[in-house]
Amino acid sequence: MKSSEPILVVGTGAMACLFSARLLQAGLQVYMLGGWAEGIQAIRDSGIKVLEEAGERIYHPDLISSKPGDFAGARLALVLVKSWGTVKAARQLSQCLAPDGLALTLQNGLGNYEILAEGLGFKRALVGTTTAGATLVKAGVVKPAGSGSISIGDHTRGRFLIDPLRSAGFKVETANDIQSLVWGKLAINTAINPLTAILGVPNGKLVENPQSLELLGRTARETATVAGSLGINIPYPDPAAAAEKVARDTAGNISSMLQDLRRGAPTEIDAINGQVVQNGEKAGIPTPTNQALYSLVKSLVAINKTG
């Protein structure tokens, strides 16, 4: 029996496919709004294929389209596009999200919520974080990386998204200080994502030699220092130890930034390390490690484009 309140998932990449599949598995009605033609066609033709330990499972969204008008009046939306696609996602949602609708971003990096809030209004935008991960094997085919949990900011209508997510098996909590969690996740992402992308290795390789381990910790501490200058306390006392633990716990994972580089796709470096550099400059806090990693990933992207 399908839920009477559809969930609109914005995106067709790894995380969008993962969340859509989990919601569909729970019997909820799921729509997908995408901009990647190959992803849309693959899902339309063959459904979302989830590669689980028990075998492959296939889920078919109730509707998938690149046209916002096909989702007019949508009341609940999950924004799961890459950070560089948030401006377009906000523009698309402004054309179809109901006046009393609510859009939750669970994206990596900083700035996504602000873009949504500007385009939709603060009453229709909500920010959250998730530890869930996934690898996009190819268009429409995803491999989960752990079950993951979700934390979202306090919102008077947040329960309308919390309940469906919980029914899909996610552990969901509300947080009064969501920015602490956002920056906590950022500290880990700034450390792991660019290093794995530059070195071309899974997460766990970063802790196997003293040089990369030292860089991992230095980057996380630097990001936490910038957060502190903004009056934000990240949710763990030692950011370097937290980043190391995540790298060890996800040893076999290929980071999303390395996945992007390998596919020749844009990376989220601007919303991750780039945001730390920008905020550091505003606060007068030096960020040499984040700046170096930012420049190296940007260089890799440019080299890949020119061949």
N, C-alpha and C positions, 0 to 999 in steps of 0.2 A: 504494500500500500504506500503510494508516494505521498510525501508531505505536501500540504496545500500551499506552503510558502516556499517558492523556489529560491535557491541560493545562486547568485550570479558570480561566477569565478572569472576574474579578469586576468587573462593570460593563458598560454597553452604550453608553457615550458615545464621543467621538471617539477617545481613546487605546485604549479597550477594543476598539473595532471595528478600529482599525489593527493592533494586535498580533494579534488573532484572525485577521484576514485574512492577515497575513504567515505565521503558524503554519500555517494551513490550506493556503496556497499551497505550503508546504514538505512537505505530505503528512502533517502531524501531526493527531492527534485533538484537537479543541477543544470544550470545553463552555463555556457562558456562563451566569453567574448574575447576574441583574439585578433592579432594583427599579423601573425606569421602564417602565410598561406600554406606552406608545407605542413605545418602542425595541424592546422584546421582540417586540411584534406585527409591527412592520415587518421585523425580521430573520427572524422565523418565516415570514412570508409571502413575502418577496422576497430574503432573504439579505442579507449585508453588501455594499453597493455601494461600490467604491473608485474614485474619479475620478482616474485617472492620465493622464499626458501622452499615452500611447498609446491611451487610451480607457477606457471603463468596464469593470471586472472585478467579477464577483460570486462571493462565497464563502458557503457554507452551513455553519454550525457543526453538529457532530454532535448537539448537544442544547442547547437554550436554555430556561431556566425561571426563575421567581422563587422557587421552593421549594428551600431548602437540602437537604431530604431526598432530592431527585432526584439529588444528587451525593454521597451517603453513601460514605465511604471514599476520597474524592479525596486524592491524595498530593502533587500539585503545583498551586500556585495563583499567579496573578498578580493583584495587587490594583491596579486601575486606575480606581477610582471617584474622584469629587471628594473633597477632604479632609473636607468636612462630612458625607460618607457613610461615613467610616471606622469609626465606632462600630458602625453597622449591619452593615457588612461583617465586622467582627470577630465580631459576634454570630452572623451567618449561618455563617461559617467554623467557629465553635466547634461547630456542629451537624453539619458534614459532613466536615471535614478529618480524615484518618486520624491515629491517634496518632503515627505516624512521618512525617506530612505536613510540607510546607514551604510557607509563603506569602511571596512576595516583593512588597514595595511599591515601585513606581516612581512614586509620586505626587508632586505638587508640595508644597512647604511643609514645615513641621516638625510633629512630634507623631504622624504616622501610624504609624511603626514602634512607638512606645511604646504606642499603643492596641492594635495587633495583638499585641505581646509580652505585654501585660497580659491580653488575652483568650484567647490561644492558648498562651502560654508562650514563653520566649525561644528554646527549641530549635526551635520551629516557625515563627519569624518571622525575616525577613531584609530588610534595607534596601538600596536601590539608587537610582541616578539614571539618567535618560536624557535625551539631547538630541533625541530624536525628537519630532516635533510633528504635529498634525493638526487640521483644521477639520471640525466636524460641520455638514454642509450642511443636513441634516434627519435625522430618525430613520432610522438604518440606513444613511446615506449619508455617506461620509467622504472628505476630500481630504487626502492626505499632504503634510507640509511637510518634505521632506528625509528621508534614510534614518535618520540618528541612530545614536548609540552608547549603550552601556549599561555602567555601572560598578556592581558590587555588592560588599557587604561580604564579608569572608572568613568562610566557614561550611563546616563539615566535609562537609555534604551539598549545598553550593551547585552542584556540577557537574551535579546532576540537572535543574537549571533552566538552567544555562549551555549545556549541549549542545543542547537544543531551540531556544533562542534563537539560537544560532550557526547552526544548520541552517536557521533562517528568514531568514538573511541579516544579522542584527544583529552589529555588532562588540561583543563582550562582554569586559570585563576585570574582574578582581578587584582590590580596593583594600584595603590594610591600614588606611588612615586614611579610611574612607568618610565620616566626619563633615566632613572638609575639603571633599570634593566636594559633600556635601549643602548645606553653608553657601555654597560657591562658587556653586552653582546658585541658592540663595536670594538671594544678593546681586544676581544678574542679574534674577531674578523680581520682587524688591521694587522694582527700578528701572523695568523695562519694563511689567509687567502693570498696575499701577494707573494709571500715566501714560497709557497707551494707552486704558484704560477711561474715564478722566476726560475726556480730550480727544477720544475717539471716532475714533482714527486708527490706521492700520497701524503696525507697529514702526518702519519707516524714517523716518516723519515726525518722530520724536523727535529726530533728529540734524540736522534741517534748519533749526532756529533756535536761537540761543544760550540762550534762556531754558529751553526744555525740555531741551536738552542739559546745561545746568548742573544742573538738577534730577535728571536721570538719574544723573549722576556723583555728586552729593551723596548721593543715596539709597544707591547701591552702596557708597560709602565708609563711610557710617554703619552699614550692615549688617555690613561687614567689621570695623569697630571693635568692635561687640558680639560678633562671633565671637571676636575676639582676646581679649576680656575673659574668655571661657570657655576660653581655652587652645587655640582652634582657629585654624589658619592656613589661609586659603582658598588655592586652588591657582594663583593668579596674583598678581603683584606690584602691579598697578594695577587695582583693581576697577572704577574709572570707565572706564578704557580697555577692559576686558573687556566691560562692559555696552554700551558704544558699538559695539564690534565685532559683538556679537550682534545689536544693533538694525540695523546696516548689512547684515549677512549674511542677516537674515530680514526685509528691508525690506518685502516685500509681505504678510507674515503678519499675521493678525488674532489678537491674543493671546487666550488662553483666558478671561481675565477680561472682555475686551470682548465676546467671544462670549456669555458668561453674561449680561452686562448686557443685550445686545440681545435675548436670548431670555427675559428676565425670570426667569432662574434664579438660585439662590443663588451667590455668588462664593466664592473661596477666600481672601479678604482676611484672615480671622482666622488662617489657617495660614501666611500669607506675611508681610505687614507687621505684622499683629497679634502674631505670635510674636516679631518683632524688638523691638517695643515692650515686650512682657512681659519678655523676657530682659534688655533694657536697664534696665528698672526694677529688676529683681533685682540687677543688677550695678552700679547707680548710674551708668549711662551714658545721657546725654540722647539721645533719638531724635526730635527735632522734625520732621524731614522725613518719616520713616516714620509718625509720629503724624498729621501733616496729611493724607497720602495715605490712610491708614486711615480717618480721619474723613470725608474727601470721598467715598470709595467707599461707605462705609456710608450716607452721606446720599443718594447717587444711588440706591442700592437702595431706601431708604425712600421716596424721591420716586416711583420707578417703581411701587412697590406701591400708593401712594395715587392715582396717576394725575396 
